[in-house]
Amino acid sequence: MDKVAVFIDGGYLANILKNQFGEARIDFGAFSDKLCGNAERLRTYYYTCMPYQSNPPTEEESKRYAAADRFIYSLKKIPRFEVRLGKLALRGGDFIQKRVDVLISVDLVRMSWGGQIDRAALVTGDSDFVPAVQAAKDAGVLVQLYYHPKFRHDELLQVCDDRFIITRELIDSVRLIEKYRTY
C-alpha cells in the first residue's frame, strides 16, 4: 500500500477556509485522510506561525496567542499529525511568515529522497515550492496539489503531477459541527 504524507501550509488553508468557505471549521484528521484516499497516511505536517506578541503583550495579543496555542494543542492530539512552527516577522508595517516555506520544502524533499513516501499531498498555492516539488518528483514521488483557483500560482500547477481543487463538497465532508468543536 502506498504511503502518503500530507503537507499543509496552515496560513494558505486558513485563508481559503475564511474567505471562500465562510470561516469553516474542519476536522483536520478527516481532511488529511480524504486527501490520502485509500492509501496509508504516514503523517500530516501542518505549518504555521504563532501570532505576534509585543513585550509586554497587549490584552488582545494575549488572547490571540492563547487561541492559537489551543488550536495547535488540538492539532497535536490528532494521530499521525505534526505541527511545525515558523517565525513571524514585522516587515514594513506588515507581519509575514518566515521559514514556513523552507520547512515544508525540506520535509518534502527529505521524505521523498529518504524513500519514506510514495505520494505527497501538498496544500498550498505558492510558487516557492516548485524546486522542492521537482526534487520530490525526481525521487519518484507522485506530488498532488490541493488548491483553490483564486489562490494559486500557475507555475506550481504546471509542475505538480496531479491537481485537485479544494471544493465546497470536500470542505463540507470534513466540516466540524460547531457544538463538537475542539478549539
Secondary structure, DSSP 8 states (H G I E B T S, - for coil): --EEEEEEEHHHHHHHHHHHSSS--B-HHHHHHHHHTTSEEEEEEEEE------SS--HHHHHHHHHHHHHHHHHHTSTTEEEEE-EEEEETTEEEEESHHHHHHHHHHHHHHTT--SEEEEE---GGGHHHHHHHHHTT-EEEEEEBTTB--HHHHHHSSEEEE--HHHHHHTB--GGG---
